[in-house]
Amino acid sequence: MKLITAPHLVCVLAVIGTLASLSFAEIGGRSGRSKTFNGTATVGNGECRFSISLEPVSFAVNSVAGKYKLVEVSIENRGTTPLVLSSDQDHFDAVINGQVVPAVLSLQRADSVLWDSYSISTRKDLAYPLRVGAAMAAVGGRDIVAEYMSMFVFLPADRVSGIPTEFRYTIASLGTTVTLRQPPATAQ
């Protein structure tokens, strides 16, 4: 029978100690998914769909100038009437840990110094839209070609204590609040 010598034992213990000292961050990773929130509203004679997709880790660690959490809202207008929006009259809220957190719709009004630090192109992308165009019927058929747009809202970072559980978007021109929620979990 072969005995383990002292140098071999020291080497084995060193390897075990090294493996034991690895932190979870060094061997980490995650297999989770983005959280998707959906809601709908009637616009004219059609439906307007709203969706938000949040990746929890990115949402938790990223911010705009350390002041805001940026949320992108995708809008698909399938109605034949444009959706009229107003940063003065519309409201957007996130519900986080049971608390309602109002979002900033007009960064230009809320934080002009930050707004002025962006290029004209970036300001155009971040500006609250005035409208989402109407859908059009496809040529030769009944299919609807929807109008798509993305807009951004800004949650005050100092009020964000976790991942939102829902969003509430009040659109004055429709006289309604669209609630964006995650779809129910499906059995797999």
Helices and strands as residue ranges (DSSP letters): H 6-21, E 35-43, E 46-54, H 56-61, E 68-77, E 83-84, E 91-96, E 99-102, H 107-110, H 112-116, H 120-126, E 131-132, E 136-137, E 144-145, E 147-156, G 157-159, E 166-171, E 176-181
